[in-house]
Amino acid sequence: MSDFDLVVIGAGPGGYVAAIRAAQLGAKTAVIERQELGGVCLNWGCIPTKTLIHTAELYRKLQHAEELGLEIQGLNFNMKTLLARKREVIKRNKSGVDGLLKANKIEVIHGDARITAPGQILVGDRAISAKSIIIATGSAPAQIPGLETNGKTVITSTEALELESVPRRVAVIGAGPLGSEFACVWNAFGAEVTLIEMLPSILPNEDEEITKRLSAGFKQKGIDVRTGTKVASMSIKKNEVTLELDGPKAGSIVVDIVLVGIGRKFHSEVVTETPSLGVQVGKRGEILVNDRMETSVRGIFAIGDVVGRTLLAHGASSEGLVAAANAFGANEKMDYTVVPGCTFTSPEVASVGLTEKRAIERGRQVKTGRFLFKASGRAQAMGETDGMVKIVGDAATDELLGVHIMGPEAGELIASAALAMKMEATVEELAHTIHTHPTLAEAVMEAAEDYLGIGIHTPPKVKR
């Protein structure tokens, strides 16, 4: 007889969600965690970074408070107080996860786990048996040859979240979500920021039209954006780091801190340390799964970062729900066609579905619609008019293929677009859905109207 019906290895946003769903299905469930409940997202990722971002953005806005009729004198920030608040936010959220696990009668086991055979797990000296196993072990920053971190002058996001002072000069290598967010935080707090990206644009997975606008905005804020640029070499002398760059803006820069925001290492050791187990692993170290989130070994599932698909907390949670159901006889499949995402830059960038370029690459006849936030009454009232909504649709059927938003509260606005796509709404249906005025959400409706050529607040010749 097995000790548990299901054991989940890893208590991040995929793991603990999967465990709770399994318990709701009546399974005797355990979670194994070697570090902290909530995983990277809660402790060293999503939650702490957004706590810093919120304060940084508020500080940025208050520096222009007089434009809103506010008179503020002696505005400053205290990084130690901010870090204390960040830790309190983490503590409260972690307590919430702990409470949920206890309420669902899920046993929490602390330690390093290794799957020794199908249904068999070793945690320290304790052998545990389970009818099914879900691996949710996540990922961590990888060491990049030539850009090895030392935790002091060359750091990862983990160390960046604990800095008690803002570096005067900082270089961020990698302009993906992580690098771009930290660039905005440090820029808001007054640092000289150089953002380096090997690919032609920042946020390279987002729509090109959106990222061009964002890059221009970064430069206006004083961020030195260097796309199409590689770090040829790095040298450290005392408390300074010199980077030699190759690209359109080649040369050397000297900074106090380098944040390496590229590369992830998948925590697949839980299976690779037992080769005889037979769980297949990809070239990047990711655990390979089918659309049911099951590995090559029956009864062993994997979700979250370790499978190398979305690398998003909400993606991991959705995968966890699918895996938990399938572990107990269901036949659910993970659908990746509607997975929204948001990068919490200044302003935010959020998207769901296909970019215009990817839709064309897939052979679709594409039509687009746009609406600029500078034409939004609510955005004008807020004093946040930078950005736009872009809709990508199928020219023949008006099927909604993708929605891309750069602007205030983009991460909140994208949810309605994701719902529309999930419900297989057409662009016409989106345009004919009455939206509250004055709201930012109206911009989505206005972009849909522009797509159809009936935009009320979009000048006919000013489409971009």
C-alpha positions as CSV (number, residue, x, y, z in Angstrom):
1,M,0.0,0.0,0.0
2,S,1.3,3.4,-1.0
3,D,2.0,6.1,1.6
4,F,0.2,8.7,-0.5
5,D,-2.1,8.8,-3.5
6,L,0.0,11.7,-4.9
7,V,3.3,13.4,-4.0
8,V,4.2,16.7,-5.5
9,I,7.8,17.7,-5.5
10,G,8.1,21.4,-5.3
11,A,5.7,23.9,-3.6
12,G,5.8,26.8,-6.1
13,P,2.8,28.2,-7.9
14,G,2.5,25.0,-9.9
15,G,3.2,22.5,-7.2
16,Y,1.0,23.8,-4.3
17,V,-1.9,24.4,-6.7
18,A,-1.6,20.8,-8.0
19,A,-1.5,19.5,-4.5
20,I,-4.6,21.4,-3.5
21,R,-6.5,20.2,-6.5
22,A,-5.6,16.6,-5.8
23,A,-6.8,17.0,-2.2
24,Q,-10.0,18.4,-3.5
25,L,-10.4,15.3,-5.6
26,G,-10.1,13.2,-2.4
27,A,-6.4,12.2,-2.7
28,K,-4.1,11.7,0.2
29,T,-1.5,14.2,-0.8
30,A,2.0,15.3,0.2
31,V,4.3,18.2,-1.0
32,I,8.0,18.0,-0.8
33,E,9.9,21.3,-0.6
34,R,13.6,21.9,-0.1
35,Q,13.5,25.6,0.3
36,E,10.4,27.8,0.9
37,L,6.7,27.4,0.3
38,G,5.7,29.4,-2.7
39,G,8.8,28.6,-4.6
40,V,10.8,31.2,-6.6
41,C,7.7,33.2,-7.6
42,L,6.7,34.0,-4.1
43,N,10.1,34.3,-2.5
44,W,12.6,35.5,-5.1
45,G,10.5,36.3,-8.2
46,C,7.1,37.6,-9.0
47,I,5.9,38.9,-5.7
48,P,9.1,40.6,-4.4
49,T,9.9,42.1,-7.7
50,K,6.4,43.5,-8.1
51,T,6.6,45.0,-4.6
52,L,9.7,46.9,-5.6
53,I,8.2,47.8,-9.0
54,H,5.1,49.3,-7.3
55,T,7.2,51.5,-5.1
56,A,9.5,52.5,-7.9
57,E,6.7,53.5,-10.2
58,L,4.9,55.4,-7.4
59,Y,8.2,57.3,-6.8
60,R,8.5,58.0,-10.5
61,K,5.0,59.5,-10.6
62,L,5.4,61.5,-7.4
63,Q,8.4,63.3,-8.9
64,H,5.9,64.9,-11.3
65,A,3.2,65.4,-8.7
66,E,3.0,69.1,-9.3
67,E,1.5,68.3,-12.8
68,L,-1.4,66.6,-10.9
69,G,-1.9,69.5,-8.5
70,L,0.1,68.0,-5.6
71,E,2.8,69.9,-3.8
72,I,5.3,67.5,-2.2
73,Q,8.5,68.6,-0.6
74,G,11.5,66.5,0.5
75,L,10.4,63.4,-1.5
76,N,12.9,60.6,-1.0
77,F,13.0,56.8,-0.6
78,N,14.4,54.4,2.0
79,M,15.6,51.2,0.5
80,K,15.9,49.4,3.9
81,T,12.3,50.2,4.6
82,L,11.3,49.0,1.2
83,L,13.1,45.7,1.7
84,A,11.4,45.3,5.0
85,R,8.0,45.8,3.4
86,K,9.0,43.3,0.6
87,R,9.9,40.7,3.3
88,E,6.6,41.3,5.0
89,V,4.6,40.8,1.8
90,I,6.5,37.5,1.2
91,K,5.8,36.4,4.8
92,R,2.1,37.1,4.5
93,N,1.8,35.3,1.2
94,K,3.8,32.3,2.4
95,S,1.6,32.1,5.5
96,G,-1.4,32.0,3.2
97,V,0.1,29.1,1.2
98,D,0.9,27.2,4.4
99,G,-2.7,27.8,5.6
100,L,-4.2,26.5,2.4
101,L,-2.0,23.3,2.5
102,K,-3.0,22.7,6.2
103,A,-6.7,23.3,5.5
104,N,-6.6,20.7,2.7
105,K,-4.8,18.2,5.0
106,I,-1.7,18.1,2.8
107,E,1.4,16.9,4.5
108,V,4.5,19.2,3.9
109,I,7.8,17.4,3.9
110,H,11.0,19.5,3.9
111,G,14.1,18.2,2.1
112,D,15.8,17.2,-1.2
113,A,13.8,14.7,-3.1
114,R,15.0,12.1,-5.7
115,I,12.7,9.7,-7.5
116,T,14.4,6.3,-7.2
117,A,11.8,4.3,-9.2
118,P,8.3,4.7,-10.4
119,G,6.2,5.6,-7.3
120,Q,9.3,5.7,-5.1
121,I,10.8,8.8,-3.6
122,L,13.7,9.3,-1.3
123,V,13.9,12.5,0.9
124,G,17.0,12.3,3.0
125,D,16.7,8.9,4.8
126,R,13.0,8.7,4.4
127,A,11.5,6.5,1.7
128,I,8.1,7.5,0.4
129,S,5.8,5.7,-1.9
130,A,3.1,7.2,-4.1
131,K,0.6,6.1,-6.7
132,S,1.4,9.2,-8.8
133,I,4.1,11.9,-8.7
134,I,4.1,15.4,-10.0
135,I,7.5,17.1,-10.5
136,A,7.3,20.9,-10.0
137,T,10.9,21.6,-9.2
138,G,11.3,24.9,-11.2
139,S,14.4,26.6,-12.4
140,A,17.1,29.0,-11.3
141,P,19.4,31.5,-12.9
142,A,22.1,29.8,-15.0
143,Q,25.8,30.5,-14.9
144,I,26.8,31.9,-18.4
145,P,30.4,31.2,-19.5
146,G,32.2,34.5,-19.4
147,L,29.5,36.1,-17.3
148,E,29.7,34.1,-14.1
149,T,28.1,35.8,-11.1
150,N,29.9,36.4,-7.8
151,G,27.0,37.7,-5.8
152,K,28.5,41.1,-5.2
153,T,29.4,43.0,-8.4
154,V,28.0,40.5,-10.9
155,I,24.6,39.3,-9.6
156,T,21.4,37.5,-10.4
157,S,17.9,38.7,-9.6
158,T,18.1,36.9,-6.3
159,E,20.9,39.2,-5.1
160,A,19.3,42.3,-6.8
161,L,16.3,41.9,-4.6
162,E,18.4,42.3,-1.4
163,L,20.5,45.3,-2.4
164,E,20.2,47.8,0.4
165,S,21.2,50.7,-1.8
166,V,20.7,51.7,-5.4
167,P,23.9,51.3,-7.5
168,R,25.1,54.5,-9.1
169,R,25.9,52.7,-12.4
170,V,24.4,49.4,-13.4
171,A,24.5,47.2,-16.5
172,V,21.6,44.8,-17.2
173,I,22.5,42.0,-19.5
174,G,19.3,40.6,-21.2
175,A,16.3,42.8,-22.0
176,G,13.7,40.1,-21.4
177,P,11.0,40.5,-18.8
178,L,13.4,40.2,-15.8
179,G,16.1,42.5,-17.2
180,S,13.7,45.1,-18.4
181,E,11.8,45.3,-15.1
182,F,14.9,45.8,-13.1
183,A,16.2,48.4,-15.5
184,C,12.9,50.3,-14.9
185,V,13.2,50.0,-11.1
186,W,16.8,51.2,-10.9
187,N,16.1,54.0,-13.4
188,A,13.2,55.2,-11.3
189,F,15.4,55.3,-8.3
190,G,18.1,57.4,-10.1
191,A,20.7,54.9,-11.3
192,E,22.5,55.2,-14.6
193,V,21.2,52.1,-16.4
194,T,22.6,50.4,-19.5
195,L,20.3,47.7,-20.9
196,I,22.1,45.2,-23.2
197,E,20.3,42.8,-25.5
198,M,21.8,40.5,-28.1
199,L,18.6,40.3,-30.2
200,P,17.4,43.3,-32.3
201,S,14.7,44.4,-29.7
202,I,14.0,44.5,-26.1
203,L,11.3,42.0,-24.9
204,P,12.0,40.0,-28.1
205,N,9.0,37.7,-27.7
206,E,6.5,40.6,-27.8
207,D,5.0,42.4,-30.8
208,E,7.7,44.4,-32.7
209,E,5.5,47.5,-33.0
210,I,4.9,47.5,-29.2
211,T,8.6,47.0,-28.3
212,K,9.8,49.8,-30.6
213,R,7.5,52.1,-28.7
214,L,8.7,50.8,-25.3
215,S,12.4,51.1,-26.3
216,A,11.8,54.7,-27.3
217,G,10.1,55.3,-24.0
218,F,13.1,53.7,-22.1
219,K,15.5,56.1,-23.9
220,Q,13.3,59.1,-23.0
221,K,13.6,58.0,-19.4
222,G,17.3,58.0,-19.6
223,I,17.9,54.2,-20.0
224,D,20.8,53.5,-22.4
225,V,19.3,50.8,-24.5
226,R,21.8,48.8,-26.6
227,T,20.1,46.1,-28.7
228,G,21.8,43.9,-31.2
229,T,24.8,44.0,-28.8
230,K,26.9,41.3,-27.2
231,V,29.1,41.3,-24.2
232,A,32.5,40.3,-25.7
233,S,34.3,40.3,-22.3
234,M,33.9,41.2,-18.7
235,S,36.6,42.1,-16.2
236,I,36.3,42.9,-12.5
237,K,38.7,45.3,-10.7
238,K,38.0,46.1,-7.0
239,N,34.4,47.4,-7.0
240,E,34.1,48.1,-10.7
241,V,33.1,46.0,-13.6
242,T,34.2,46.7,-17.2
243,L,32.2,45.3,-20.1
244,E,33.5,45.3,-23.6
245,L,30.6,45.4,-26.1
246,D,30.2,44.3,-29.7
247,G,27.4,45.8,-31.8
248,P,26.0,49.0,-33.0
249,K,27.2,50.7,-29.8
250,A,30.5,48.9,-29.4
251,G,33.0,50.0,-26.9
252,S,33.5,49.6,-23.1
253,I,31.4,50.7,-20.2
254,V,32.3,50.7,-16.5
255,V,29.7,50.1,-13.9
256,D,29.3,49.2,-10.2
257,I,26.9,46.3,-10.6
258,V,26.1,43.9,-13.5
259,L,22.8,42.1,-13.4
260,V,22.9,38.9,-15.5
261,G,19.3,38.4,-16.6
262,I,19.7,35.7,-19.2
263,G,19.7,31.9,-19.0
264,R,17.7,29.5,-16.8
265,K,18.8,26.1,-15.3
266,F,16.1,23.5,-15.1
267,H,16.0,21.6,-11.8
268,S,15.6,18.2,-13.4
269,E,18.1,16.4,-11.1
270,V,15.2,14.8,-9.3
271,V,15.0,12.4,-12.3
272,T,18.4,12.7,-14.0
273,E,20.2,11.4,-10.9
274,T,18.4,8.1,-11.5
275,P,19.1,7.3,-15.2
276,S,17.4,3.9,-14.9
277,L,14.2,5.7,-14.2
278,G,13.7,6.4,-17.9
279,V,12.2,9.9,-17.7
280,Q,13.2,11.6,-20.9
281,V,15.0,15.0,-20.6
282,G,15.5,17.6,-23.4
283,K,18.7,19.2,-24.6
284,R,18.3,22.2,-22.3
285,G,17.7,20.0,-19.3
286,E,13.9,20.3,-19.4
287,I,11.7,17.3,-18.5
288,L,9.8,16.3,-21.6
289,V,6.0,15.8,-21.2
290,N,3.0,15.2,-23.4
291,D,-0.1,17.5,-23.6
292,R,-1.4,15.7,-20.5
293,M,1.7,16.8,-18.6
294,E,2.8,13.2,-18.2
295,T,6.5,12.2,-18.7
296,S,7.7,9.2,-20.6
297,V,7.2,7.2,-17.4
298,R,3.5,6.3,-16.6
299,G,2.3,7.9,-13.4
300,I,5.1,10.6,-13.3
301,F,4.0,14.1,-14.4
302,A,6.0,17.3,-14.6
303,I,4.8,21.0,-14.6
304,G,6.1,24.5,-14.4
305,D,9.5,25.9,-15.3
306,V,11.1,22.4,-15.3
307,V,9.2,21.5,-18.5
308,G,10.5,24.7,-20.2
309,R,7.3,25.8,-21.8
310,T,5.7,29.0,-20.5
311,L,8.1,29.9,-17.6
312,L,5.1,31.7,-16.1
313,A,3.7,31.2,-12.6
314,H,0.1,31.1,-14.0
315,G,1.2,28.8,-16.7
316,A,2.6,26.5,-14.0
317,S,-0.7,26.6,-12.0
318,S,-2.7,25.7,-15.1
319,E,-0.4,22.8,-15.9
320,G,-0.7,21.7,-12.3
321,L,-4.5,21.5,-12.5
322,V,-4.2,19.5,-15.7
323,A,-1.6,17.1,-14.2
324,A,-3.6,16.6,-10.9
325,A,-6.8,15.7,-12.7
326,N,-5.0,13.3,-15.0
327,A,-3.2,11.6,-12.1
328,F,-6.7,10.5,-11.0
329,G,-8.1,9.2,-14.2
330,A,-9.1,12.3,-16.2
331,N,-7.9,13.0,-19.7
332,E,-7.4,16.8,-19.7
333,K,-4.9,18.4,-22.1
334,M,-3.0,21.6,-21.6
335,D,-4.0,24.3,-24.1
336,Y,-1.2,26.9,-24.6
337,T,-3.1,29.0,-27.3
338,V,-4.5,31.4,-24.7
339,V,-1.9,32.1,-22.1
340,P,-1.7,35.8,-21.3
341,G,1.5,37.4,-20.0
342,C,2.6,40.8,-18.6
343,T,6.0,42.4,-18.1
344,F,5.8,45.0,-15.4
345,T,7.9,47.7,-17.0
346,S,7.2,51.4,-17.1
347,P,4.7,51.3,-18.8
348,E,3.5,47.7,-18.6
349,V,3.5,45.4,-21.6
350,A,0.9,42.6,-21.7
351,S,-0.1,40.2,-24.5
352,V,-2.1,37.1,-25.4
353,G,-2.1,35.1,-28.5
354,L,0.0,35.7,-31.7
355,T,2.0,38.7,-32.6
356,E,1.5,40.1,-36.1
357,K,4.8,38.6,-37.3
358,R,4.1,35.1,-35.9
359,A,0.6,35.1,-37.3
360,I,2.0,35.9,-40.8
361,E,4.7,33.2,-40.4
362,R,1.9,30.7,-39.7
363,G,0.3,31.6,-43.0
364,R,-2.6,33.7,-41.7
365,Q,-3.9,36.7,-43.7
366,V,-3.6,39.3,-41.0
367,K,-5.5,42.5,-40.3
368,T,-4.7,44.8,-37.4
369,G,-6.3,47.6,-35.4
370,R,-4.8,50.1,-33.0
371,F,-5.7,52.7,-30.4
372,L,-3.3,55.1,-28.7
373,F,-3.7,55.8,-25.0
374,K,-3.1,59.5,-25.7
375,A,-6.6,59.5,-27.2
376,S,-8.1,57.9,-24.0
377,G,-9.9,60.2,-21.7
378,R,-9.1,58.1,-18.7
379,A,-5.4,57.9,-19.5
380,Q,-5.4,61.7,-20.0
381,A,-7.0,62.1,-16.6
382,M,-4.4,59.8,-15.0
383,G,-1.5,61.5,-16.8
384,E,-0.4,58.2,-18.3
385,T,-0.8,58.4,-22.0
386,D,2.2,56.4,-23.2
387,G,1.3,53.3,-25.1
388,M,-1.3,51.6,-27.3
389,V,-3.6,48.6,-27.8
390,K,-3.0,46.5,-30.9
391,I,-5.3,43.8,-32.1
392,V,-4.3,41.1,-34.6
393,G,-7.1,39.3,-36.4
394,D,-7.6,36.9,-39.3
395,A,-8.6,39.1,-42.3
396,A,-11.0,36.5,-43.7
397,T,-12.9,35.5,-40.6
398,D,-12.1,38.3,-38.1
399,E,-11.0,35.6,-35.7
400,L,-9.2,37.2,-32.8
401,L,-5.5,36.0,-33.1
402,G,-3.8,38.2,-30.6
403,V,-4.0,41.3,-28.4
404,H,-1.0,43.4,-27.4
405,I,-1.1,46.2,-24.9
406,M,1.5,48.7,-23.8
407,G,0.3,51.2,-21.2
408,P,-1.2,51.8,-17.8
409,E,-2.6,48.7,-16.1
410,A,-1.9,46.6,-19.2
411,G,-1.6,43.4,-17.0
412,E,-5.2,44.0,-15.8
413,L,-6.6,44.8,-19.2
414,I,-5.2,41.7,-20.9
415,A,-7.6,39.4,-18.9
416,S,-10.6,40.5,-20.8
417,A,-8.8,40.0,-24.1
418,A,-7.8,36.5,-23.0
419,L,-11.4,35.7,-22.1
420,A,-12.5,36.9,-25.5
421,M,-10.0,34.6,-27.2
422,K,-11.0,31.7,-24.9
423,M,-14.6,32.2,-25.9
424,E,-13.6,32.4,-29.5
425,A,-15.0,35.9,-29.9
426,T,-14.5,37.7,-33.2
427,V,-13.0,41.2,-33.4
428,E,-16.5,42.4,-34.4
429,E,-18.0,41.0,-31.2
430,L,-15.3,42.7,-29.2
431,A,-16.0,46.0,-30.9
432,H,-19.7,45.7,-30.2
433,T,-19.3,45.0,-26.5
434,I,-20.2,48.1,-24.6
435,H,-17.4,49.2,-22.3
436,T,-17.7,51.6,-19.3
437,H,-16.7,55.2,-19.9
438,P,-14.3,56.6,-18.9
439,T,-12.0,53.6,-18.5
440,L,-8.7,52.3,-19.8
441,A,-10.6,49.2,-21.0
442,E,-12.3,51.2,-23.6
443,A,-9.0,51.2,-25.5
444,V,-9.5,47.5,-26.3
445,M,-12.9,48.3,-27.8
446,E,-11.6,51.2,-29.7
447,A,-8.7,49.1,-31.2
448,A,-11.3,46.6,-32.3
449,E,-13.3,49.4,-33.9
450,D,-10.2,50.6,-35.7
451,Y,-9.6,47.1,-37.0
452,L,-13.1,47.2,-38.6
453,G,-12.5,50.7,-40.0
454,I,-15.2,52.2,-37.8
455,G,-13.1,53.8,-35.1
456,I,-14.8,56.8,-33.6
457,H,-11.8,58.3,-31.9
458,T,-9.1,57.1,-34.3
459,P,-8.3,59.6,-37.1
460,P,-8.6,57.7,-40.4
461,K,-5.0,58.4,-41.5
462,V,-3.3,58.1,-38.1
463,K,-3.2,54.3,-37.7
464,R,0.3,53.9,-36.2
